[in-house]
Amino acid sequence: MTTLFDVPADDLIEAVAAEIGDEIEEPEWAAYTKTGVGRELPPEQEDFWSIRAASLLRKVAVDGPIGVGRLREAYGDSKQGSTRYRTRPDVKSEASGKVIRTILQQLEEAGYVVNQSGGRSLSGEGRALLDRVAGEVMEELDRPDLERYA
């Protein structure tokens, strides 16, 4: 059986975003909101919301249970210390908690993520979705299935 660890992350995220695009809907305010303090403009991708949702779903699957605070650090930027002579080291800035929290709440409503006391973790339905899509991605990549050779 192919799992999410057997395929490249970028290919898996694109395929999952296409799969859950109709279940996760972008709020009206998302078109005008920056994704973090270190950003100057909002995202320009048309399907940003579904791609970020797929990325968060994979991140929760790999690192879960995980909270919004750690996800803000993971999706944050690196701001330069001083613009002219770079006299200070770079400073890490966190991502927007509202964007991450809203997407996680939508994933909970869809049944892919479960909210526990230690943070959010992947549900059985979410694991099944990621594994099924990973199998489809593996077939598209024309790579041999590892179980046949075991």
Secondary structure, DSSP 8 states (H G I E B T S, - for coil): ---TTSS-HHHHHHHHHHHHTTTS---GGGGS--SBTT-SS----TTHHHHHHHHHHHHHHHH-SB-HHHHHHHT-EEE-S-SSS--S--EEE-B-HHHHHHHHHHHHHHTSEEEETTEEEE-HHHHHHHHHHHHHHHHHTT---GGGG-
